[in-house]
Amino acid sequence: MNKNLRAAFYFTLDFQKRVLTPIAQYFKNSLITNEPESLKTFRPDFVFTADYSCKFLSEYFKDENVFIMAVRHGAVNKYSEPEDDFCYADFVFGTEYEKKYLESGNIKPRMKFVVTGNPWVDETFRIPNRPINQNTPTILFAPTYNPEISAAAIPGNKLYELISKVFSDFNLIIKPHPAILDRRPEHLKKYEETFDQWLFYWKSLKDNFNNVRLIDDPSESIANFFAHADILISDRSSLIWEFIILERPVLLYNSEDEPELWNKYSTEYSIKNKIDVGPYYKDEDQFLSYLKDIFKLHHEFYSERQRVYKNELFGKYQDDFSAKRVADEISGIFENEISNRIIEEAEFCIHNNNFDRAREILNKACDYDKFKEDALNDLAYIEIISGDYDRAVEYLQTTLALNPNNDVAFSNLNYLIENQLADPTEIKTSLLKIFKTPLTLNKLSSFDDFVNYERMMRSEYKRRNEFERKLIPENQNEFTYNAYCIVCNHIVPLHVDFWNAYQNNGNKIPNWRERLVCPICGLNNRMRLTYHLIQELFPDFNKLTVYTTEQTTVLFQLLKKLNSQIFGSEFLGCEIARGEILNGIRNEDFTQLSFNDKQFDLIISLEVLEHIPDYKKALMESFRVLKKGGKFLFTVPFNRNMRNNLVRAERNNDGTINHILPPEYHGDPLSSTNSCLCFYHFGWELLDELKEAGFKTSYALFTYSKEYGYLGGEQIFFIAEKEG
């Protein structure tokens, strides 16, 4: 056991210490705390959590080599979809079943899921077998906190009365979910009155009956009372799948309601498929009936099911050594595979010219995403010193394939070129292969398509968010990001600042969509991608008849170079005739175009529809002027999580504006001021409206690329196609 590791264990609610303390005991230098500040002061090698704090901890230690380790607080998963938070853990420990459960929702830790068994249930596996006392049973009543499903609601304040009708002599232990007692999480505040009512009844039972015990310490482990329990009465709390380890009778309240905070999505590994570990009641009459026959029912129906589920859920690790296995695995990870100081150790070897040992350490570090970029850069440095410049270039190119914005790799490549140690033409060619990758386009035709797609992408989304977060420097107003500009055919330092930035947990996040500006062509993220998509989707663009709802922009001038016959326009006002050209600019009203029916193969409109009060007319006009088989490519402000459009403002019959939400104005290409009022933010309803306008098909294209600098979440374009 590595006694020198600095091991920190973080909790937010006291009961989570149940799983942390047994692991912490194996480390000489350990800290168990719920105070983030003390974590930083302790300077840990890793932080272990049994709470959904992986994201918080990952961000808290973003600039430090601190590993985030995680385990579930509870016996098994419940009903909802696998928890996103585990994506932010470097290592997750648990059972084979839990591993499959997370994978079923495409949730993966950043490095590895380690199968150790679940330390949470060590105490329960330690409880010796004994005969069930059917004459004077001890009944453990353990309701969860969710009012929608809690056994505290039914039988409610008739609990003792109903039990007394079945057993003349019994003992009752009431062990509420810790959240009923410890209400620190904000989402529990609204339940306080309900919790107070439950506790008032339970305290009155304790005060009036000698055979009743109320456990009102939220940190006390429920396993302490499993040993005494002959019957468990509960609900959909995860503790029921811990109690079945003992193969004793269970009676469950099973409401048809779902907890407010639970996601309705579940997978084949969600535990809701294994609730038949005992009879479940829906009202007082069923409670009484099943309690009378509980021992018979258990013997005839449920004991064998409990045994099967126990084996399925906990696998081969049905002992009380899972905490030790976790500790052993952590020590092994640091001793045999990695160390927080692995790069420092390698660089110390480099400093002392021990290159062979440095290579050995760095090649091991390359197996882990956390160290791979630094390790590759150091390997390249060794080869530069050793004179193997070709090998150095290979390492640096691999680094840039991982992260196109790795400044160290770029600096080293420039060093090789400037000192004529590498062929600049070959380097440029190979870099273009890295950066000029195929653009991935994901086609989604409905909100339901998006929901399924988002589930599939959740781990990837977390990785992207983390990547982007690390790009943002502290205390700087601007920075650059190296990417390939499809317009300029160069790898360029895209400019990013905080114009129109937004706040997230007190941090400024760039408006990636409108920034990432190429210093050569002047196009931002969205515009460069538009140019890219046109080349990708319409290889015969130069031969098409095209209309775009802009004419004074840099993008239009670039498109005109590709297709000299392209039509562009701006809205110059109702006073000027539609189709009239003033100072070289064509005037068009998108709701009443002057063009002929079936005139164009392609219409392009970027960030225009949201400024048109009656945008549906613009959709119909687009349909009218397109040829058969023609396509309408456009962008709008779009909230991918909304089914329906959001109306921000309406135009009254007298021409005045009714602001439903605070006014939002966007830039006007014909004005230096932001003067275009935004009437809408669109949702997936827009696709249906396109079909109502006559289009045969309509869909959204989602795309993202580090190489091209299309950051800020997926960029979304829409295409509507007219029947051919």
N, C-alpha and C positions, 0 to 999 in steps of 0.2 A: 504494500500500500504506500503510495506517495504521500508522505507526511508533510512535505514542504509546499504543497499546493495551497494557495490562498483561496479558500472556498467560501463563497457568499451565498446565502439562501434568503430569498425575498418572498414575502407574503403580503397580502392586503387584508385578509381576514384571519383571525387567530386560529380557526379550525384547520387552516391549511398547513400549520406547523406539524400536524399529525404525520404527514408524509416527508416533511423536510428534516425534522429532528433526527430520525433514525439514520438518514444518509449522512447528515452533518457530523455525527459522532465518529465517523471513520476518518475525519480530517483534523489534523492537529491545529491548523490555522483556519478557523471557521468563524463565520458571523451569520447569525439569524436575525433579520431585521425587516421592518416595514417602512424604514426611512431611507429614501433614495440617497440623501446626502451622505449618510454613513457608508453606503456602498462605495462611493467615490473615495472617501477618506481611507477605507480599508484596502483599496487597490487590489481587487481580486483577480485571480486568473480566470475564474468563471463565476457566473451568477446562475443559480438554480432556482427555478420558480415552479410552483404548482398552481399558479393563477394564470389568467389570461393577460399576462403582462409582458409577453415576449416582444411585442412591437415597441412598447414603451421602453423596455430595457435596451433593445437594439438601437433605438434612437438616442437613448441616454448615454450609451457608450459608443456612439458611432465613430468617434475618432480614436478609439482605443482598442487594443487587441484583447478584448474581453469576450469570452464565449458565453452564449446564452444557452443554458440547458433547461429542459422542461419535462414535466411529467403531469399526468392528469390528477386533479384533486377529485377523487371519487373512484368507485370500483370500475366503472366502464362508462362509455358514452351514453347519452340519453337518446333523444329522439330527433333532435334537429340536425342540420347538416354539419359536416365536420368543420371544426373551428379554424377560421382563417389565421388566427393568431400564431398557430404553430408553424406557419411559414417563416416567421421571423426568428425561430429558434435555430441554433446551429445543430443541436442534437436533441432528439426527443427519445425518452425511455418509456417502455411499456410492454404490453403483451403483443403477441402476434396478431390477435384479433384487433387490437387498437391500431396497429400498423395498417391492416387491411381497411379498416374503417376510414382512416385519414386518406389513404390512397384512393378510396372509392369516390372521394370528393376532390381528388387531384390536389390534396394538401401534402406537401413534402417539406421537411426541415431543410435548411440550407446545406447541411452536410449529410446527415444520416439519421435514420431511425434505428435505435439499438434495442433489440428484444432482450429484456431482462426479467419479465414478469412485472407485476404492478406492486410497488412498495406499499401502497395504500392498504392492501389487504393482508399484509404480513401478520398483523395482529390477529386477524380472523382465522388464518390458517394455523395459528398457534393455539387456538382454543381446542381442548380435547373433546372427543366424542363422549356423550353421556345419554342415557335414556330420557325420553321426553316425559315430563310429568303431566299426565292427562287429568289427574284428580285435583291438584292445586296448581294450575299452570301460572307461570309468570308471563304476562303479556307485555310486549314492548310496543308502545304506540309511538311511531316516528313519522309524523307528517312533514311534507315539504312545505316551502313557503309560498309557492304560487297559488293564489286564492282560487284560480280557475280549476285546479286539479287536486288541491290538497285534501287529504283525509280529515284535516281539521274542520273543514266545512261540513262534511257528512261522515260520521253521525253528529258532529258538532257538540253541543252541550248535552247530548244524550249518550255520550260515550260510556260513562260509568253505569248508567241506568240499564243500557242494553247488555253490557257484559254481565251485569248482575243477574239478568234473566237466564243466562246460560250457565254460569258458574257460581255456586254458592260460596266458594272459597277460591280466591285468586289474588295475585299481586299484579299491580299495574305500574309500569315504568313509562313515564312520558318524556320522550327525548325529541324536542322540536328541532327542525332544521336550524343550524346556527344563524342563518340570516334573519329568522324571526326574532332572535335575541340581539344580534349585532347588526344594526341597520345602517351602517356607514355608507354603503353604496347608494348613490343618489336615486337610482330607479326604485329603491325600496321605500322611499319617503311616503309615497302615496298610499302604501299599505299599512301605515302605522296604526291607524284606528282599528283596522281588522286584526292586526297582530295583538293589539292591546286587549281586544275582546276575547281572543283565544286564550291568551295568557291569564286573564282574569278568571276564566272558568277552570283552567288547569290548576291554578294556585288555590282556588277554593276546594278542589278535590284533595289536594295535598294537605290543606289545613283541616279538612273534615274527616278524612279516612286514613287510617294507619297503614293500609295496604297500598297506598299510592305514593309514588316518589316522582318528583318533577326535577329534571336535570336542566337547570337554568344557567349553566356555564357553557357559553358557545364554543369554548376551546376544548371541552371534554370529548374524547373520542367515543363514538357510539359503539365501537367494538368492545369497550369495557362492559357493555350491558348485553351484548350478544350471548355471552357465556351463560347468563341467567335466563335468557328468554326461551320460552317453549313455543310461543306464537309471536309472529310479527304482524302488526297491522300498520299498513302504510299506503302508498299511492304509487306515483310514477317517479319517486326518488330513486337515484342510482343505488342507494343502499340496499335495495331488495336483491340486487344481483351480487352483492357482497354477502348478504345473509344466507343465500341459497348454498353457499359453501358448506354450511352446517347441515343442510338437508332437513330443515324443520319447517313446520306449517307456516304459510303466509296467507294473509287475507288483504286484498287490495281494493282501494276505492279507484274506480276507473271512470272518470268524467269524460264525456265526449268533447268537452271544450279543449282548447289548446292555450297554453300560457301566452300571454300577450307578447313577451319578448322572444319567444321561440320562433325560429324560421320554420316555415311549413315544409320545406324541402327535406327529404331524408333519402338515405341510400339503402342498399340491401343489407348493409352492416349496421344500420341504426337499430338500437336495442328494442324499438317498439315492436319488432317482429318476435320478441321473446318475452312477452309479458305474461304468458300462461304458466307462471311458476306457482300459481295458487288461484283459488276462485276470486273473482272480483265482483264487487257489489256496486250498484248505482243508487240505492236508496236504503233507508233504515230497515225495511222488511227483509231485503236481501242480505243485509249485514247480519241480522239476527239469525236468519235461516242458515247461512253458510258457517257462521260461528258455531252453531250447534253441531254441525257435522264436520268441523274443520279437521279433526284427526283422521276420520274415515276417508275424507276426500284426499287428504295428503297421502295417505298410504296407498289408496287405489289409483290415483291419477297423477299427482304432482311430484312425488318424491323422485320418480325416475326422470321426469323432465328436468328437474333441478340438477340432477346428476349429469345429464347430457349437456345442459347449458353451461354448467360449471367447467366441464372439460373443454367445451368450445371456447369459452371466454378467457379462461386462464391457462389453457394449454398445459405444457409440461411443467410449468413453474408453480406447483401447488404446494408451496412450503412457506417458511417465514424468513427467506433469505434474499428477497428481491432488493431490499435496500442495500444489502452488502454487494449484490451483483451490480447495482447501479454505481456504487462507489468504486468497485473494482474496475468497471468499464471506464469510468472517468479517469482514474489513475492510469489505466492502460492507454487511453487516448493521448494523454499528455506525455507519458513515459515512452511509449513505443511508436507513436504516430506523429504527434504534433506538440508544439509548445508555444505559448503566447510569445515567447522570445526567440522563436525559431529563426526569424530573419536576422535578429540581432546576433544570434550565435553564428549564423553563416557569414555575416559581414565582419565579425570578429576574426573568423578564419581567413577571410579574404585579406583583411588588414595585415595578417601575419603570414601571407603568401601560402597558406595551406589550402590550395585550390581544390585538391581532390576531396578533402573533407567538406569544403564549402559546397561543391557540386552535389555530394551525397545528401547533405541536409536540404539543399534547395530543390533537388528532384523530388524529395519526399514532400516538401512544402507545396509543390505543384499539384499534388493530389487533392488539395483543398482550395476551394474558391476564395476563401478568406485571404490566402497568401499568394495566390497564383501569379498575379500581376507583378508584385514586388519580387517574387522568386525569379520570374523570367527576366526581369530587368537586371537583377544581380547576376544571373547566369550569362546574360549578354555582356555585362561589364567584365566578367572573368575572361570571356573569349576575346574581348577587345584587348585586354592586357596581355593575353596569351598569343595574340596575333592571328586568331582564327576568325577573320572578319565575316566570312560567309556564314559561319555558325552563329555569330553575334546577330547578324541581320535576321536570320531565321527566328531567333528568340524574340527580337523586337517586333517582328511582323506578327508573331503569335500573340504578343501582348496587345497589339493594336487591334487584332481581330476580336479580342475579348472586350477591349475598351478603346474605342477610337479617340478618346480624349485623354489618353495617358501621356502627359507632357514629358515624363522621363524618357519614354520610348522614342518620342519625336526628337527630343534633344540629342539622344545618343545616335539616332539615324543621321541627324544634321551634322553631328561631329564626324561621323564616318565619311559623309559626303564632302564636307569642307576640307577635310584632311586627305582627300583622294584615296581613302581606304576602301571605298566601295563604289560601284558603278551607279551613278545617280539615275541613269535611264532604267536599269534593271530594278532598282528600288522603287522608282515611280510606277513601273509596270506591275510589280508585285503588290504594291500598296493599292493600286487601282483595283486589283482582283479582290483584295480584302474589303475595300470600301464599296466598290460597285457591285453589290450583291443583288440578286433578284428581289424585287419588291413583293412582299407577301400581302395579298389582298383577301380579306375575309368578307364574304357576301352574306348579309343578313336581311331577311325579308319580313320580319315581324318582331314584336316585343318578345314573344315566346322564344324565337330563335336567339335573341340577345340573352335572355335569361340562361338558356342552356350553354351558350358560348361563354358567358361570364363565369359560370361554374367551372368550365373546362380550363379557363385562363387564370383562375384566381392566384395560383402560385406564381405564374409569370407576371401578373400585375404587381405582386408584392416585390418581385425582383426589380422590375422597372422603376417602381416608386423609390426603392432604396437607391438604385443607381442614380436617379435624377436628384434625389435629396443630397447625395454626396457631391454633386457637381456645384452646388450653391455655396459660394465662399461666404465667410462671416465678415461683416464690416466692410463690404465692398459694394459699390453701386452698379458695377458692370463686370462682366467677365466674357471669356470666349469659349467656344466649343468646337473642336476640330471635326469636320465632317466633309463628305463629298457633295459638292453642289452640282446637281444634274444639269443646270443651265450653263455654268461656266466650265464644266468638265475639269474641275480642279478640287483637290482637298484644300479647304479653306477654314480659317478661324471664324466661325459664325459669331456674330455679336449678340450678347444677351444683356438686357438691363431689366429694371423693375418697373418699367412703364406699364401701367394698368395691372400691376401685380395684385395678388390676393393673399390673405392671411390664412395660415393653418397652424393652430396651436401656438400662436404668437410669432410664427416665422413667416417671412415674406417668400412667396413662391412666384417665380416669373410667369408671366402670361406666355408660356412656351409657344402657343399657337400663333401669336402675333409677333413674336420676337424671333430669335435665331436667324438674324438677318445676315445675308451674304455680303461681305464688304466689296465684292466686285459687281454683281448684278443688282444688288439692293433689294432682293426679294426676301420676304420673311418665310417662316416655316410653311404656312398654308399656301402661299403663292408658289413657292418652289415645288411643293407637292402637287399642286394643280398642273404645273408644267410637266412634271414627271408622269402624272396619271394620263395626261393627254397623249404623251408619247407611248405610254404603255398600252393604253386601251384603244388608241386610234392610230395605228402605224401608217395609215394612208391619209393622215390629217391634211396634208398639203393638197389633196385632191377633193376634199369635202367642201360642201357649202356650209359655212359656219357663221353663226351670230352669237356675239357675247355682249352682255349687258354692261359693258364698260368700254371706254375708249381712251381715256386720258391717263391710264396707268402704265407703269413699266411692263407689267405682265402682258398687256394688250400689244405693246410694241414688239415684244419677243414673239408672241403668237403670230403677229403679222409677218415676221421674218420667215416663219414656217409655212404660212399660207397667206399670200399677198392679197387674196380676194376676200378675206375675212371681213365681216360687217361688225362694227362696234358702235355703241351709242351711249349717251348719258341722258338723264332726264333734266331738260333745261327749263321746264315749266309749261303750264297749260297755255300760256300766251303765244308760244311758238308752235307752229304747225307740226304735227307728227311726221317724221321723215325729213323735215327741213334740216339743212346743214348750215350751222352758224359758226363762223371762224374755224371751219374744218371739223366741227363736232356735230354729229347727227343727233337729233332730238327724238327720243322714243319714250312712250309711256308703256310700260310692260303689260298693263291691263288692256291696252288698245294699240297693238303694234300696227305699223303701216305696211308691213310686208304681206306678200301674197300667201294664200293657202299653199301648204306643202312645198315651201321654198327651200328649207334647210335640211341638211343631214344631221347637224349637231347644233345644240344651243348650250352655251356655257353661262352660268350666272353664279356669282360669288357674293355672298352676304348682301343680297338685295331683297329677297322676298319678305324678310322680317320688317322692312320699312314700308311695306305696301298694306294699307288697311284692308283692302279686299284682295288678298294674295291669291284667292281661288280663281279670280279672273285671269291672273297671270299664268296660273297652271293651265287653264283652258286655252289661252293664247299660245302658249308654248306648244300645246298639242296641235293647235290649228296650223301653225306655220311649219311644223315638221313634216318631212316626207314620210311615206310608209317605211317602217324600219328605222326611223330617225330616233335620236337619243337626246335626252335632256340631262346634262351634268351640272350639279349645283351644290353649293354649301349654304348652310343657315346656322344660326345659333341653335344648338340641339342638346337637349337633356336626354341622354340615352336611358335614364331610369324612369322616364315619364311615358306613360301610354298616351296621354292626351296633350294637346298643345296648351301652352300657358299664354293667356291674353294679358298683355301688360297695359295696353291702351286701346281705346276705340275712337273712331271718328263719328261724331254726331251728324245728323242730316243737315244741320246748319253750318257744317264745316269745323265746328269747335272740337276740341279733343277732351275726351273723358279719360283721365289717368286712373287706371285701376290699381296699378303698382307705381312706386316712385319712378319718375321719368328716367329713361336710359337712352343716351344719345351715342351714336357711332360716327366715325369719321366720314366726311364728304369729300370725294376726290376733287370736287370743283371749289372747295372752300378750305381755308386754313383752320376753321373752327369745327368742332364736333357738333354738327347741326342736324343730323339725321335721326329722328325719333325711332326707337325700336318698338314696334307694336306687338311682337310675338317672340317667344322662345318655343321652339317646336319639339314635339314628342313623336312617338311612333305612329300616331294618328295620321301624320303627314303622308305616309305611304298609301294609306287607304284613300286619302283625298286625291292623290295622283291618279289612282285607278278610276275614281269617280269622274275625274276630268277627261278620261278616255284612254289613258295609257294601259297597255296590256300588262306590263310588269313594272314593278318599282322595288328598289332595294337600296340598302346602305352598304357602303364599302368601308371597312375598318382596316387601318394600316398603321404601322409603327416601325421606326427604323433608327437605331443608334448610328448606323453608318452614314445615313443621309441627313441626320439631324432632324428627323420628324419625331420630336419628343412631346412630352406633356400629355401622356395618355394617348390612346389611339385617335388619330385624325379620321374624321368621318366625312365622307362624300356621299352624295345621293345620285342615283341614276334612274331615270324613267324611260321606258322603251315603248315606242309606238309599234303597233302590230304591222308586220311586213306585208 
